Amino acid sequence: MAMVRLETSELVMGVADNEPFGEHRAGYHSLALMRHRSHEENLFVPAYCGVWFEHVVDGQRDDREWYFEPRRAQVELSSPAPGAACLHWPELPLWGLEARMEYRAVEPHFVDLTLAFTPRRRVALGPFLGFFFASYINHPEDMAIYFYGEDCDSGEKGLIRHCTPRHGTESTVRYAGAPQVPPFSPDIGDHWMYASFSNRFFAEPFFFGYWRDFVYSLMFAEAEGVWFAHSPSGGGEGCPAWDFVLHTPEHEVNTTYSFRMRLMLSRKVGASEIGEIYKDWRAGLAD
């Protein structure tokens, strides 16, 4: 199976495994397709993906073979119910990690995700364990992401525009309530975006960007354990990466770390309306 199709009244989506098809390249799983029914283009660069499980990181290793393991390891794609899809890595051979991504299409223009990670062996060289997800946006008119928070360099507060000047420069935005930097090895270079920190901080755990006549937003159930990340060139020239990192500062073997999030692709609405959509979704989640 290469792709499971998900639909709502407004969206057409496709969840892919690591197999190539058409112009879609091998090793790029997750949302190979996300488009609004009123528009023919794919939000994501067609050769790549959105919400792609790109890296497992521990802040200590600087090794591409380890970092890119999810694109090479065995992954199982299934459709457990109508309107749902699942990607499951039984165990990454190097990291000793089981990972699961569950997708559910929600009317009219959402997809809900649950992401779960279970270390099956003690492999990470420190207590920190992180999971980096990339989304390569298909030539947006505005390369930036937006979020509510603070720019500690300019003193600006409120709605913040985050557009990095080059890949690996002040890429990652932390939660204002937990801004400390983990004790990463000094050998970890800024080219690994998760270790290149901005002096901007988000206050609410959602961000969004503009594309054509639409707005694309990523919303997280909790702020703790989430960072946002940006590259102006992750998907190629003119195709930024609107990314995020999920992490746990301390991890234990055979303990599952779960995160819930919602994606939205809708007709353009303002920042305040996106904030209200986020609050309504968060209020409806069962604790």
Backbone torsions as a table, in degrees:
resi	resn	phi	psi	omega
1	MET	NA	128.6	-179.2
2	ALA	-102.4	-32.5	-176.7
3	MET	-154.9	140.1	173.1
4	VAL	-108.6	128.1	-178.0
5	ARG	-89.2	132.3	175.5
6	LEU	-122.1	143.1	-177.5
7	GLU	-140.6	149.4	163.9
8	THR	-129.1	-177.7	179.4
9	SER	-64.1	-21.4	-178.2
10	GLU	-114.2	-19.7	-172.0
11	LEU	-122.6	150.4	168.3
12	VAL	-124.4	127.5	-175.1
13	MET	-135.0	156.8	176.2
14	GLY	-140.0	125.4	177.9
15	VAL	-100.0	121.4	-174.4
16	ALA	-111.7	157.0	170.6
17	ASP	-95.1	-161.2	-175.3
18	ASN	-83.9	1.6	-178.7
19	GLU	-80.6	143.6	177.3
20	PRO	-77.8	155.2	170.8
21	PHE	-160.6	140.3	-178.8
22	GLY	54.6	-131.6	177.0
23	GLU	-86.2	-1.0	-179.1
24	HIS	-78.5	128.3	-172.7
25	ARG	-85.2	154.7	176.6
26	ALA	-65.5	147.3	175.5
27	GLY	90.0	-4.3	-179.4
28	TYR	-110.4	101.3	-176.7
29	HIS	-102.9	-177.0	179.5
30	SER	83.0	-138.3	-170.0
31	LEU	-81.2	90.1	176.1
32	ALA	-72.6	-21.3	-178.4
33	LEU	-139.8	132.1	168.9
34	MET	-152.0	110.1	-179.9
35	ARG	-140.7	153.5	174.5
36	HIS	-84.3	142.0	-176.5
37	ARG	-62.2	-21.3	179.8
38	SER	-84.8	1.1	-173.9
39	HIS	-143.9	137.9	-173.8
40	GLU	-83.5	-20.6	-175.0
41	GLU	-76.5	150.7	171.8
42	ASN	-81.2	131.6	174.4
43	LEU	-56.3	-37.4	-175.5
44	PHE	-97.4	151.7	176.1
45	VAL	-55.6	120.9	-170.1
46	PRO	-57.7	-30.0	-179.9
47	ALA	-74.7	-15.4	-173.2
48	TYR	-118.4	-135.6	-173.4
49	CYS	-159.5	169.5	167.3
50	GLY	-113.3	148.4	-178.6
51	VAL	52.4	49.0	179.8
52	TRP	-85.7	128.3	178.6
53	PHE	-76.1	88.4	-170.3
54	GLU	-83.2	-45.8	-171.2
55	HIS	-135.0	148.6	156.2
56	VAL	-109.0	134.8	-175.5
57	VAL	-137.8	153.0	175.5
58	ASP	-127.0	3.0	179.9
59	GLY	75.5	6.4	-177.8
60	GLN	-122.4	-41.0	-179.2
61	ARG	-84.5	145.5	171.3
62	ASP	-125.9	77.7	-168.4
63	ASP	-145.1	112.0	-176.7
64	ARG	-62.1	-35.0	-179.8
65	GLU	-59.8	-41.3	178.3
66	TRP	-72.8	-46.3	-172.7
67	TYR	-61.9	-38.7	-173.8
68	PHE	-96.3	20.1	-175.6
69	GLU	-59.1	-37.4	-177.8
70	PRO	-59.4	-24.5	-179.6
71	ARG	-79.5	-18.2	-177.4
72	ARG	-104.6	-26.1	-172.2
73	ALA	-76.8	158.2	177.4
74	GLN	-58.5	128.2	175.8
75	VAL	-132.8	138.6	-178.0
76	GLU	-106.3	124.6	177.3
77	LEU	-104.9	131.1	179.7
78	SER	-144.3	166.3	174.2
79	SER	-123.5	90.3	-172.7
80	PRO	-70.4	-17.0	-179.6
81	ALA	-160.9	160.8	175.3
82	PRO	-57.2	134.7	-179.8
83	GLY	77.1	14.2	-178.0
84	ALA	-135.2	155.2	175.8
85	ALA	-146.5	160.1	-179.5
86	CYS	-146.3	134.7	168.3
87	LEU	-111.9	131.2	-175.3
88	HIS	-136.4	122.9	170.9
89	TRP	-100.3	107.7	-177.2
90	PRO	-58.4	-41.6	173.5
91	GLU	-168.4	121.7	173.9
92	LEU	-69.3	124.6	-172.9
93	PRO	-58.6	-42.3	-178.6
94	LEU	-76.8	-50.2	-173.9
95	TRP	-80.8	-16.0	-177.6
96	GLY	63.3	35.5	-172.1
97	LEU	-117.1	130.4	168.0
98	GLU	-91.3	136.7	-179.2
99	ALA	-137.0	144.7	-179.8
100	ARG	-141.0	133.2	174.9
101	MET	-122.2	118.7	-179.4
102	GLU	-113.1	132.5	-175.9
103	TYR	-119.3	141.8	175.5
104	ARG	-143.1	121.8	177.6
105	ALA	-72.7	134.9	-176.4
106	VAL	-131.9	130.3	178.3
107	GLU	-63.6	149.0	-8.2
108	PRO	-93.8	-16.5	-172.5
109	HIS	-149.6	45.2	-178.0
110	PHE	-129.9	159.4	163.3
111	VAL	-137.3	127.3	178.9
112	ASP	-96.5	137.8	-179.5
113	LEU	-124.6	141.1	166.4
114	THR	-120.5	125.4	-177.7
115	LEU	-118.3	126.4	-174.8
116	ALA	-131.3	138.1	-176.2
117	PHE	-134.0	128.6	-178.2
118	THR	-128.4	106.1	174.1
119	PRO	-66.3	122.7	-179.7
120	ARG	-96.0	-16.2	177.5
121	ARG	-139.9	155.8	175.7
122	ARG	-81.9	100.6	-174.3
123	VAL	-120.8	-43.4	-178.2
124	ALA	-56.0	143.8	-176.1
125	LEU	-83.9	1.5	176.7
126	GLY	-153.2	-177.8	-178.3
127	PRO	-72.1	-28.3	-177.2
128	PHE	-72.2	138.7	173.7
129	LEU	-140.9	126.8	-175.7
130	GLY	-129.5	155.8	-176.6
131	PHE	-132.2	113.5	-172.2
132	PHE	-101.1	129.8	-178.5
133	PHE	-121.2	131.7	-176.9
134	ALA	-115.2	146.2	173.0
135	SER	-135.0	120.5	-176.5
136	TYR	-100.4	112.5	-170.9
137	ILE	-89.6	135.6	-170.7
138	ASN	-80.5	87.3	174.6
139	HIS	48.1	62.4	176.7
140	PRO	-71.3	154.0	176.1
141	GLU	-70.3	-31.2	177.8
142	ASP	-119.0	119.9	-174.5
143	MET	-79.0	-11.6	-167.7
144	ALA	-85.2	159.8	163.2
145	ILE	-106.7	158.8	-177.5
146	TYR	-129.0	144.1	177.0
147	PHE	-157.9	163.6	175.1
148	TYR	-90.2	129.9	-179.4
149	GLY	175.1	-139.0	-174.9
150	GLU	-147.4	139.7	170.8
151	ASP	-102.0	107.1	-173.9
152	CYS	-74.9	-13.7	174.8
153	ASP	-79.4	-46.4	-177.8
154	SER	-90.6	-18.3	-174.6
155	GLY	83.2	1.3	-179.3
156	GLU	-68.3	136.9	176.3
157	LYS	-128.9	153.4	-179.3
158	GLY	111.3	-133.8	179.8
159	LEU	-79.3	120.6	-175.1
160	ILE	-109.9	133.2	172.6
161	ARG	-97.1	125.8	-176.8
162	HIS	-121.1	109.2	178.0
163	CYS	-139.1	105.5	-173.9
164	THR	-74.3	148.3	-176.8
165	PRO	-73.1	-26.7	-179.7
166	ARG	-159.0	161.5	-178.8
167	HIS	-60.7	131.8	176.6
168	GLY	80.4	15.0	177.5
169	THR	-113.2	108.8	178.8
170	GLU	50.4	47.8	-171.8
171	SER	-72.8	-43.0	-163.4
172	THR	-101.6	133.2	-177.8
173	VAL	-109.1	126.0	-177.3
174	ARG	-99.7	164.0	176.4
175	TYR	-71.6	134.5	-177.5
176	ALA	-61.7	-27.3	-178.9
177	GLY	-81.0	-10.0	-179.1
178	ALA	-147.3	67.1	-170.2
179	PRO	-84.8	1.1	-175.4
180	GLN	-66.3	147.2	178.5
181	VAL	-91.0	130.3	178.1
182	PRO	-63.2	161.2	-178.7
183	PRO	-78.7	71.7	179.3
184	PHE	-75.4	155.3	174.8
185	SER	-64.6	141.8	175.8
186	PRO	-65.6	-12.1	178.4
187	ASP	-78.3	-11.3	-179.7
188	ILE	-77.7	115.9	-176.1
189	GLY	-84.3	163.0	179.8
190	ASP	-66.4	-18.2	179.0
191	HIS	-63.8	-21.3	169.5
192	TRP	-84.2	107.3	-168.1
193	MET	-57.9	-32.8	-176.0
194	TYR	-63.7	-19.9	-178.4
195	ALA	-103.2	6.5	179.1
196	SER	-107.9	99.0	-168.9
197	PHE	-95.5	136.5	173.1
198	SER	-84.3	159.7	172.6
199	ASN	-94.7	22.2	171.2
200	ARG	-104.0	148.3	-177.1
201	PHE	-136.2	140.8	177.9
202	PHE	-95.1	146.1	179.6
203	ALA	-101.8	-29.9	179.1
204	GLU	-120.2	137.2	-171.9
205	PRO	-82.7	59.9	169.7
206	PHE	-151.1	150.9	172.3
207	PHE	-140.6	167.0	-177.3
208	PHE	-152.4	164.7	176.1
209	GLY	-147.3	161.8	-177.4
210	TYR	-104.3	140.4	-178.9
211	TRP	-149.8	121.3	-176.0
212	ARG	51.7	-125.9	179.3
213	ASP	-98.1	23.1	-170.9
214	PHE	-127.2	167.1	170.3
215	VAL	-123.8	135.7	177.9
216	TYR	-114.2	125.1	-177.0
217	SER	-129.6	143.8	172.9
218	LEU	-116.5	125.0	-175.3
219	MET	-122.5	136.8	-176.6
220	PHE	-118.8	141.3	-177.1
221	ALA	-65.8	-32.1	-178.5
222	GLU	-133.8	150.2	177.9
223	ALA	-82.3	-36.9	-179.3
224	GLU	-65.0	138.1	179.3
225	GLY	82.5	12.3	-178.9
226	VAL	-128.2	135.6	166.9
227	TRP	-127.0	150.8	170.3
228	PHE	-97.5	155.9	178.0
229	ALA	-147.4	151.8	-176.4
230	HIS	-142.4	139.2	168.5
231	SER	-135.0	137.1	178.8
232	PRO	-76.8	-7.3	-171.8
233	SER	-140.4	17.4	-174.9
234	GLY	-58.8	-35.4	-179.4
235	GLY	-99.7	13.8	-176.1
236	GLY	109.8	174.6	-177.8
237	GLU	-59.0	126.3	-179.8
238	GLY	79.9	3.1	-177.1
239	CYS	-122.9	91.0	-176.2
240	PRO	-72.1	162.4	171.7
241	ALA	-102.8	121.1	175.1
242	TRP	-106.6	95.0	-163.8
243	ASP	-113.8	173.9	172.4
244	PHE	-153.2	160.2	178.6
245	VAL	-125.0	130.1	170.2
246	LEU	-105.3	141.2	-175.0
247	HIS	-157.6	161.4	171.0
248	THR	-129.9	128.4	-178.3
249	PRO	-69.6	-23.4	177.2
250	GLU	-136.2	132.0	179.3
251	HIS	-130.6	153.2	179.2
252	GLU	-126.4	148.7	178.1
253	VAL	-65.8	140.3	178.5
254	ASN	63.2	24.1	171.8
255	THR	-111.3	131.3	-177.9
256	THR	-93.8	131.5	178.3
257	TYR	-111.0	115.6	-173.0
258	SER	-115.0	147.4	179.2
259	PHE	-137.5	138.9	177.1
260	ARG	-114.2	140.2	179.7
261	MET	-150.0	164.8	177.7
262	ARG	-132.4	135.5	171.2
263	LEU	-104.2	145.1	177.4
264	MET	-134.6	132.8	168.9
265	LEU	-128.7	108.1	-174.8
266	SER	-137.8	169.8	169.2
267	ARG	-54.8	149.6	-175.4
268	LYS	-55.7	131.4	171.1
269	VAL	-134.2	165.2	-177.6
270	GLY	-77.7	167.6	-177.9
271	ALA	-60.9	-40.1	-178.6
272	SER	-65.8	-36.5	178.7
273	GLU	-69.1	-38.0	175.3
274	ILE	-61.1	-40.6	176.9
275	GLY	-59.9	-40.2	178.8
276	GLU	-68.7	-38.0	176.4
277	ILE	-61.7	-42.4	177.5
278	TYR	-61.1	-47.7	-177.0
279	LYS	-62.1	-39.9	178.9
280	ASP	-64.2	-43.1	178.9
281	TRP	-63.5	-47.1	-177.0
282	ARG	-63.0	-37.7	179.6
283	ALA	-67.4	-26.0	-178.7
284	GLY	-86.9	-4.5	179.8
285	LEU	-78.2	137.8	174.8
286	ALA	-76.1	131.3	178.8
287	ASP	-73.3	NA	NA
